[in-house]
Amino acid sequence: MIRTLAKQIKEFKLASILTPLCMIGEVIAEMIIPLLVASIVDNGIMAGDIRAVVNTGLEMVLISLIGLFFGCMGARFGAHAATGFARNLRGAMYRNIQSFSFSNIDKYSTAGLVTRLTTDITNVQMAYMMILRMCFRAPVSLIVAMFMAVRISPKLSQIFCVALVFLTIVMALLISKTMGLFSRVFKKYDALNASVQENVSAIRVVKAYVREKFENSRFRKASGDVYQLFVSAEKMMTIVMPVMQIAIYGCILALSWFGAHMIVGGSLTTGDLMSLFTYCMNILMSLMMLSMVFVMITMSKASAERIAEVLNESSDLTNGENPVKQIPDGSIVFKNVSFAYPGSMRTTLKNIDLSIRSGETIGVIGGTGSAKSSLVSLIPRLYDVTAGSVMVGGRDVREYDLEALRNAVAMVLQKNVLFSGTIYDNLRWGNPNATDEQCQEACRMACADDFIERMPDAYNSKIEQGGTNVSGGQKQRLCIARALLKSPKILILDDSTSAVDTATDARIREAFAKKIPGVTKLIIAQRISSVQDADRIVVMNHGCIDAVGTHEELLRSNKIYQEVYYSQQKGEQDNGE
């Protein structure tokens, strides 16, 4: 874990080194000042030497300024190193998430990834800053203060040793108790973020069903869980301050009692006793700082593990040694393909054998859960087959460069997603270099030009996040246009015209036939009318191919196809009546 996170320090190594050095410089300056105070008392005030008071006072001012300089520089370097470290961590996590395959993404919830990118990284940032500043400052201050105290009076220094042992035992017990609580807190954070994310993204549904009270109660529960765990942890940490005060007051009383006797006995000067009081505070405050560091490290340990988990996650879909970067054509062959989702014991696809010629239009139909989407997701290698092979252009898809393969396969998924920005911005996801004319032509093919031109700013009209300001059918057509701009060799429409009327659906299919005849087209649909003009239709049933043929052939010979067709015909007749 530490090694994984440390790799992201990168250009902030110098600032990370200079911070503790500055802290050590500040500590040394602070440790000299009590000696100068003792000198002022013993050699100046007690001896009645004003010159000694002035000279030593000037030395104190100079040393204080030096200490202040080191303190300020340490704070500056520490902030620079910690914020830079957090930036690199966030960037590395985000880049790694982008490289994930679908199976990798399935391991994490969206809310969990958001928590890792925000709350967890903030915790690690704060912990790193404290480590750089306090973790070096406190031990050095403790050691130097103990050395100075022993130098002044070995006998009185034993008081500090007793306090050190007492505080160390108490802190160790507290840290062991709170570590488990802080680990549980961040899992509750995931649930809280999930509640917020889901509610905000589906706010229209919440209002439509008048479920505000239910969502409020759900949020209160998630927020309450985080609150309870934090309260439990903080209750334990409240013990720290009283324990520190007991140690401080105990040391002061013991020093006052035994120090007074030693001054009367002549074995200790007044100035030395004053110095010991200062060193006593330094020692105990150093322990206080160390306890804060340990608490912060304990709290951030769970965050660091969650971050490292994402950073160490590697895509299970990788290129071979010499990947092929050219896809010759859009032919597709499934050879005895079986597939199961990672972590699932159930086989989704079983013994699939299918050959598709380049430029052919293939319809895919079947009931819900028949694995239609799973079948086509193997073509751009969103998942790898469990057994058998999928071939595109005469080669196994695993031999191709992933980027080259996916650029050759345009896929319009079931869940159509648009991004915030203009229509042009969204269309150019398909081709960043597409001209305005190319974008408009793609929209004409997808039958999206009519509603775009009615919008206030036409193609420069803003699309809200998630495409909430366009209808489902409009969103589908924009996504189809975006896919067409890739100029693919294979076009996959995964139930992508379900929200458009049958007339528009027919126009889109007609445009495909005329404008992109050489592109292999796979159309997954629930409506027979969307696939009946295809060259061939594949009927899926429970992860297997039940039949392959033309509309007429299947209507004569396939029971599943007949049932779907006649049920839809009856539905249309009933609607017409």
Order of alpha helices (4+ residues) and beta strands (2+ residues): alpha-alpha-alpha-alpha-alpha-alpha-alpha-alpha-alpha-alpha-alpha-beta-beta-beta-alpha-beta-beta-alpha-beta-beta-alpha-alpha-alpha-beta-alpha-beta-alpha-beta-beta-beta-alpha-alpha
